[in-house]
Structures are given as C-alpha cells and as structure tokens.
Amino acid sequence: MSFDTPSPDSQDALTPPTRLSARTQGAGDLVVCLHSTAGTHAQWQGLANTLSRHWQVLLPDLHGHGKSPTFPSATMNALQADAQAVTALMESAQPQLDTRGVHLVGHSYGAALALQIALRHPERVRSLSLYEPVAFSVLREMAPRDPALMEITDVAHTARGLVQRGEIDQAAAYFIGYWGGDATWNQMAASQRDAVAHRMPAVPRHFDACFTARWHKSLLARLTMPILLMHGSQTRTPARRVTELLAHTLPNVLRAEVPGAGHLGPISHEATVNAWITGRIDPRLSNGLDRIVMAA
C-alpha cells in the first residue's frame, strides 16, 4: 500500500488557502474546535455553548465536510491544506493571534490536525486538548513492527478500495463500523448515513496524510504547551497505541482515559469529554465535573 505526500517545495505548497465554512460564537480569546473525519463542526456545539460564555469559539467545517468546499488541489496533502485554511480562519477571527494565542481542541483527524497546526505555529498555541489523534505516522516512526500498524493499514486499504470502486455506502458503513461498531451505523437515521457517505471521498486523503506526516520524537518534543491527551477505555488498538506513544513523547502532557468510551467518545460520552476540556481551558466553567481518570 502506497502513501505519497507532496514534497514541501511542490506547487501545491503555494496553493492559497481555501475559505472554509465556519461558525463563530462568543467573544474574547480564541478556542478552535476541529471535528473528526466524516463529521462536521456540529460535533463540538455543546462544548462551544459552554466555552462561549467567556471565550470566542471557532468551529470550522474541514475540506469536504459540512458546507466547506473540497480540497483545492487533487494532490495536496490533506493536513497541509486543512492547516493552512484553519490558520487563515484563526488569523481573521483573532487579529492579535501572535500575542494572545489560541487553544486548540480536536478529535481523531481533527486532533491530528491540531497537532499539525501546533507544530507549524507553536508560539501561537496556548494549549492542546486532543481525543485520540489518528497520527498513524507516529506508529510508523516509533513502532514499525507493532501489529496495530498493520491493523490500521488494512483498514485504510479497505476503505480506499471501496471509495475507488464507487461503493460509497459500503465504505461509509465499513468506516463507521470500524470506529464505532456495527450498532452505531445501524442506529443512524437515513439522512445521517447519506451525509456520512457524501463525505467519504475525503477519507483516503485523511489516511494518506496521517500515515505520511513526519512527526518524529525530536519534533514532537518541541510542543511544550499544556496538552490534555484523552482516549476511551474501549477504543481500537491503533488509536490507543498512538496515544501511548504520544504520551511518552510530548513533554507537558496529561493523559486521561474515558471509562467505557471508544473512539467516538466525544460523541458517545460528550458530557464527560467536554467537562474535562472545559476544566483544562477555563476552570471557572467546569463546575467541578472535570475530575480526570488517569490512564495506566
């Protein structure tokens, strides 16, 4: 299976950022919430409703999701394109970004994107709150013989094949079934299934970008801002292994486990995850609900 990343000096690197669709609410310093693959900004609406009492919250739809356009180039790396576009939104929303900084929140691909933005602009990022970043290149860099790498490589290969053959509904069912279990797909309304299927062409590009990002130990060690790194106790092995490797690499990290949750914890265990994030960003809003269960 081949994962090709455009070189940094390619023409795609000069492609101007897309204007993504985004919702903004509240006023004050900036919090940016980044959704998972096949989701939209609405995934973080509950968190935004709480934080916007004291903060300005920016909720973008990433390329190929929600009301945002598809990627600006057929070959441009997804993380690169999304990072450029989200950074442009941040600069527009917070004119004093260089001095005031931003809190980044992300789930799955959105958490990997938050890492990418922080690596590009560490001086602008005040904190990271990440739920199971799918930074699969960390497995390739730090644990290349781990069975978890083969598992997620097979998942990516299967999803790509279904999309390429035009079997979009089957691809959506497979993708959601892997991360959330068969019951999750079966319980979704027809309109929700259609929406997820419409976003499936972005999935292979997300996998490509997350496998090929060059996130080695010395680079990740530069992220010295406070980091809340969350995972579900019932999550898939590749997601857990990435979290474990990041927890041993990032210098200022608090690792936490959501009891009973899987990879879709920010959706299935929304109240718990949001309370932890709120407590880390602004304890005034936590109401004592942000007691964190430390992972073993």
DORO-937769 format. One line per 8 residues: number of its first residue (from 0); their letters; for each residue x, y, z of C-alpha. Coordinates in steps of 0.1 Angstrom, whole numbers, plus 5000, padded with zeros to 4 digits. Example, Ala and Ser with C-alpha at 12.3 -4.5 7.8 and 13.67 -1.06 7.14 Angstrom:
! DORO-937769
0) as) 5123:4955:5078; 5137:4989:5071;
***
This chain:
! DORO-937769
0) msfdtpsp) 5000:5000:5000; 5014:5034:4990; 5010:5067:5008; 5025:5095:4989; 5030:5130:5003; 5037:5160:4981; 5071:5175:4987; 5072:5208:5007;
8) dsqdaltp) 5085:5226:4976; 5058:5214:4953; 5034:5237:4935; 5007:5226:4959; 5026:5242:4988; 5019:5275:4971; 4982:5270:4967; 4963:5297:4986;
16) ptrlsart) 4942:5285:5015; 4905:5278:5009; 4879:5298:5027; 4863:5271:5049; 4827:5274:5062; 4828:5281:5099; 4806:5291:5128; 4818:5316:5155;
24) qgagdlvv) 4802:5323:5188; 4811:5342:5219; 4838:5369:5224; 4872:5370:5239; 4904:5349:5234; 4901:5322:5208; 4893:5284:5211; 4893:5264:5179;
32) clhstagt) 4874:5231:5178; 4883:5206:5150; 4859:5178:5141; 4867:5141:5132; 4866:5126:5097; 4831:5123:5083; 4818:5147:5109; 4811:5185:5109;
40) haqwqgla) 4816:5214:5133; 4783:5205:5150; 4801:5177:5169; 4815:5204:5192; 4784:5225:5196; 4778:5215:5232; 4813:5225:5242; 4810:5257:5223;
48) ntlsrhwq) 4778:5266:5241; 4797:5263:5274; 4830:5280:5265; 4814:5309:5246; 4803:5324:5279; 4839:5337:5283; 4857:5328:5250; 4853:5332:5213;
56) vllpdlhg) 4848:5297:5198; 4856:5290:5162; 4840:5259:5147; 4852:5251:5111; 4839:5225:5087; 4871:5210:5072; 4876:5204:5034; 4850:5180:5020;
64) hgksptfp) 4828:5182:5051; 4797:5202:5060; 4793:5233:5039; 4830:5236:5031; 4844:5230:4996; 4865:5200:4986; 4903:5202:4987; 4918:5230:4965;
72) satmnalq) 4941:5205:4947; 4938:5169:4936; 4972:5160:4951; 4976:5184:4980; 4983:5168:5014; 4951:5170:5035; 4968:5180:5067; 4986:5208:5048;
80) adaqavta) 4955:5221:5031; 4934:5220:5063; 4961:5235:5084; 4965:5264:5060; 4928:5270:5058; 4922:5268:5096; 4951:5291:5103; 4937:5317:5079;
88) lmesaqpq) 4904:5315:5098; 4922:5319:5131; 4940:5350:5118; 4908:5365:5107; 4890:5358:5139; 4918:5369:5163; 4938:5398:5149; 4962:5397:5178;
96) ldtrgvhl) 4968:5359:5174; 5006:5362:5177; 5004:5377:5212; 4972:5362:5226; 4974:5327:5211; 4947:5301:5207; 4935:5269:5225; 4931:5240:5200;
104) vghsygaa) 4906:5212:5206; 4904:5182:5182; 4890:5147:5178; 4906:5119:5156; 4916:5136:5124; 4908:5169:5139; 4932:5161:5168; 4959:5152:5143;
112) lalqialr) 4952:5185:5125; 4956:5204:5158; 4990:5187:5162; 5000:5198:5127; 4989:5234:5134; 5008:5234:5167; 5040:5221:5151; 5038:5248:5124;
120) hpervrsl) 5030:5276:5148; 5039:5266:5184; 5042:5302:5196; 5005:5307:5188; 4991:5277:5206; 4983:5281:5243; 4971:5245:5249; 4960:5214:5231;
128) slyepvaf) 4930:5192:5241; 4932:5161:5220; 4909:5130:5219; 4926:5101:5201; 4946:5119:5174; 4950:5095:5144; 4986:5103:5140; 4994:5070:5125;
136) svlremap) 5028:5081:5113; 5038:5080:5150; 5033:5042:5148; 5055:5041:5116; 5082:5062:5132; 5083:5047:5167; 5068:5012:5165; 5071:5000:5129;
144) rdpalmei) 5067:4963:5139; 5036:4969:5161; 5006:4948:5150; 4984:4979:5154; 5002:4995:5124; 4992:4965:5102; 4956:4966:5115; 4951:5003:5107;
152) tdvahtar) 4969:4999:5073; 4945:4972:5064; 4915:4994:5074; 4929:5023:5053; 4934:4999:5023; 4899:4985:5025; 4882:5020:5028; 4902:5033:4999;
160) glvqrgei) 4893:5003:4977; 4856:5008:4984; 4857:5045:4977; 4877:5040:4945; 4852:5014:4932; 4823:5038:4939; 4809:5017:4967; 4804:5048:4988;
168) dqaaayfi) 4776:5035:5011; 4796:5003:5018; 4827:5025:5025; 4807:5046:5050; 4793:5016:5067; 4827:5000:5070; 4844:5031:5082; 4818:5039:5109;
176) gywggdat) 4816:5003:5118; 4853:5000:5125; 4855:5031:5147; 4821:5030:5163; 4809:4994:5160; 4782:4980:5137; 4754:4992:5161; 4765:5028:5155;
184) wnqmaasq) 4759:5026:5118; 4726:5006:5122; 4712:5032:5146; 4719:5062:5124; 4690:5078:5106; 4689:5075:5068; 4698:5112:5065; 4728:5108:5087;
192) rdavahrm) 4740:5078:5067; 4736:5099:5035; 4756:5127:5050; 4785:5105:5061; 4785:5088:5027; 4788:5122:5010; 4820:5129:5030; 4837:5095:5023;
200) pavprhfd) 4859:5108:4994; 4879:5127:5020; 4887:5095:5040; 4915:5082:5018; 4931:5116:5018; 4929:5118:5056; 4945:5084:5059; 4973:5093:5035;
208) acftarwh) 4982:5125:5054; 4981:5108:5088; 5004:5080:5076; 5030:5102:5060; 5033:5131:5084; 5069:5133:5096; 5062:5135:5133; 5094:5121:5149;
216) ksllarlt) 5103:5123:5186; 5125:5153:5184; 5099:5173:5165; 5071:5164:5189; 5093:5173:5219; 5091:5209:5208; 5054:5211:5217; 5059:5224:5253;
224) mpillmhg) 5024:5239:5257; 5000:5221:5281; 4984:5191:5264; 4954:5171:5275; 4955:5137:5257; 4924:5116:5260; 4914:5082:5249; 4885:5058:5255;
232) sqtrtpar) 4889:5027:5277; 4872:5006:5249; 4889:5021:5219; 4906:5004:5189; 4941:4992:5194; 4958:5016:5168; 4942:5046:5185; 4953:5035:5219;
240) rvtellah) 4989:5028:5208; 4992:5062:5191; 4980:5078:5224; 5005:5058:5244; 5034:5067:5221; 5025:5104:5222; 5021:5104:5260; 5057:5092:5263;
248) tlpnvlra) 5070:5117:5238; 5052:5150:5245; 5069:5169:5273; 5039:5186:5290; 5011:5161:5287; 4982:5150:5310; 4968:5116:5297; 4933:5107:5306;
256) evpgaghl) 4910:5077:5300; 4873:5080:5294; 4857:5049:5311; 4835:5029:5287; 4842:5050:5257; 4855:5041:5223; 4870:5062:5195; 4838:5082:5192;
264) gpisheat) 4840:5093:5229; 4834:5130:5222; 4800:5120:5208; 4790:5090:5229; 4804:5104:5261; 4800:5141:5253; 4794:5154:5288; 4825:5138:5303;
272) vnawitgr) 4848:5148:5275; 4835:5183:5273; 4838:5187:5311; 4875:5177:5310; 4883:5200:5281; 4864:5229:5298; 4882:5223:5331; 4916:5225:5314;
280) idprlsng) 4908:5256:5294; 4888:5275:5319; 4882:5261:5354; 4856:5288:5360; 4832:5269:5338; 4839:5233:5349; 4815:5231:5379; 4838:5205:5395;
288) ldrivmaa) 4830:5180:5368; 4865:5177:5353; 4879:5150:5375; 4902:5132:5352; 4908:5094:5354; 4945:5089:5347; 4954:5062:5323; 4976:5033:5333;
***
